């Protein structure tokens, strides 16, 4: 067995025994669909087929993952523990799961023709980003540190500015912002 194979096997064992050791397990990613503006939340830096279950309406759910259709939107780094990142991920994912139910339970929304309802139901970017800010501001460990240590990497500066210009939306002062470096339109380099 070669030295590189032994090193690779040792890394695999270390990762299996302590899943919170990798930096990516302390990062939460949001991806947007370039055609429909649907949003998926992930603990990995790529979209997997399992992630599509976050889209509860089967008629709006893509049949398979096309990596060229899912573009990174935001990466949130700096959670102290893997459990903190997982709790934030689960809260945001639950919001995604409930978003469709909330829209379909609204009677005025359902009275519209389907061709008008469909784009409204698939447009999730703004709602998800507002909920992300709310959840970050409510997380006890982030609130205690006044946001210090959290770093949000944005797809574009314009996305951040547009979000923070909305009424009632503000992030904790200590949260740092940066640019998400993306290669080939979908591969995240710096998160």
C-alpha positions in Angstrom: 0.0 0.0 0.0 1.4 3.4 -1.0 2.0 6.2 1.5 -0.7 8.4 -0.1 -3.3 5.5 0.2 -2.5 5.2 3.9 -2.8 8.9 4.4 -6.2 8.9 2.6 -7.4 6.0 4.6 -6.4 7.7 7.8 -8.3 10.9 6.8 -11.4 8.8 6.0 -11.3 7.1 9.4 -10.7 10.5 11.2 -13.7 12.0 9.4 -16.0 9.1 10.2 -15.0 9.1 13.9 -15.5 12.8 14.4 -17.9 14.3 11.8 -17.5 17.8 13.2 -13.8 18.1 12.3 -14.1 19.4 8.8 -14.5 23.1 8.1 -17.3 22.5 5.7 -19.5 20.9 8.4 -19.5 24.3 10.1 -20.7 26.1 7.0 -24.3 26.4 5.7 -24.8 27.0 2.0 -27.8 28.4 0.1 -28.3 27.6 -3.6 -30.7 29.3 -6.0 -32.1 27.8 -9.1 -31.2 30.1 -12.0 -34.5 29.7 -13.8 -37.1 29.4 -11.1 -35.6 31.2 -8.1 -36.2 28.3 -5.8 -33.7 27.9 -2.9 -32.1 24.9 -1.3 -30.2 24.8 2.0 -27.2 22.5 2.4 -24.4 21.6 4.7 -22.3 20.6 1.7 -20.8 22.9 -1.0 -22.9 21.3 -3.7 -26.5 20.3 -4.3 -27.4 16.6 -4.0 -30.5 14.8 -5.1 -31.7 14.5 -1.5 -31.8 18.3 -1.2 -34.6 18.4 -3.8 -36.9 17.0 -1.1 -37.0 20.6 0.4 -39.2 21.5 -2.6 -42.5 20.0 -1.3 -44.5 20.6 -4.4 -43.7 17.6 -6.7 -45.0 19.5 -9.8 -42.4 22.2 -9.2 -39.5 19.9 -8.2 -36.8 19.2 -10.8 -36.6 15.5 -11.6 -32.8 15.5 -11.0 -30.0 17.8 -10.0 -28.4 19.7 -12.9 -25.4 21.4 -11.3 -25.4 24.1 -14.0 -28.9 25.2 -12.8 -28.1 25.5 -9.1 -25.9 28.5 -8.3 -24.4 29.3 -4.9 -26.2 32.2 -3.3 -24.8 32.5 0.2 -22.3 30.7 2.5 -22.4 31.3 6.2 -19.2 30.4 8.1 -18.0 30.7 11.6 -20.3 28.5 13.6 -18.4 27.4 16.7 -19.6 23.8 16.6 -21.1 21.4 14.0 -24.2 21.2 16.1 -24.8 25.0 15.8 -24.5 24.9 12.0 -26.8 21.9 11.9 -29.4 23.6 14.1 -29.3 26.7 11.8 -29.5 24.5 8.7 -32.5 22.6 10.1 -34.3 25.8 11.0 -33.8 27.3 7.6 -34.7 24.0 5.9 -38.0 23.8 7.9 -38.8 27.3 6.8 -38.3 26.2 3.2 -40.6 23.2 3.8 -43.3 25.3 5.3 -43.2 28.1 2.8 -45.2 26.3 0.1 -47.8 25.1 2.6 -48.3 28.7 3.8 -48.8 30.0 0.2 -51.2 27.2 -0.7 -53.3 27.7 2.4 -53.9 31.4 1.5 -57.3 31.5 -0.2 -56.6 34.7 -2.3 -53.4 33.1 -3.6 -55.3 29.9 -4.6 -58.0 31.8 -6.4 -55.5 33.1 -9.0 -55.0 31.1 -12.2 -52.3 28.4 -12.0 -50.1 30.3 -14.5 -49.9 33.3 -12.2 -49.5 31.2 -8.9 -46.7 29.1 -10.2 -44.0 31.8 -10.5 -45.1 33.3 -7.1 -44.7 29.8 -5.4 -41.3 29.2 -6.9 -39.9 32.7 -6.1 -38.1 31.9 -2.8 -34.9 34.0 -2.7 -36.1 37.1 -0.9 -38.2 35.2 1.7 -35.4 32.8 2.4 -32.8 35.5 2.9 -35.0 37.5 5.2 -35.6 34.3 7.3 -31.8 33.7 7.2 -31.2 37.1 8.8 -33.9 36.5 11.4 -32.4 33.1 12.4 -28.9 34.5 12.6 -30.1 37.3 14.9 -32.0 34.8 17.1 -29.2 32.2 17.5 -28.2 32.3 21.2 -24.5 31.7 20.6 -24.3 34.3 17.8 -26.4 36.8 19.8 -24.1 36.4 22.8 -21.0 37.3 20.7 -22.9 40.1 18.9 -22.2 38.4 15.6 -18.4 38.2 16.0 -16.9 35.2 14.3 -19.7 34.8 11.7 -18.7 35.5 8.1 -21.3 35.6 5.3 -20.0 35.2 1.8 -22.5 36.6 -0.8 -22.9 35.7 -4.4 -23.0 39.4 -5.3 -22.7 42.6 -3.2 -26.0 43.7 -4.8 -27.8 40.8 -3.1 -26.6 41.9 0.3 -27.5 45.5 -0.3 -30.9 44.7 -1.6 -31.7 42.5 1.4 -30.4 45.0 4.0 -32.4 47.8 2.4 -35.7 46.1 3.2 -37.7 47.4 6.1 -37.1 45.7 9.4 -34.1 43.7 8.2 -30.7 44.2 10.0 -27.9 42.0 10.9 -25.9 42.0 14.1 -23.0 44.5 14.0 -20.2 41.9 14.4 -21.1 39.8 11.4 -18.5 40.1 8.6 -19.3 40.1 4.9 -17.3 39.0 1.9 -17.6 37.8 -1.7 -18.2 34.2 -2.6 -15.6 33.2 -5.1 -17.2 30.9 -7.6 -15.4 29.1 -10.5 -17.2 27.7 -13.6 -20.5 29.3 -12.4 -21.1 26.8 -9.6 -17.9 25.6 -7.9 -17.2 27.4 -4.6 -13.6 28.2 -4.1 -13.4 30.1 -0.7 -15.9 28.4 1.5 
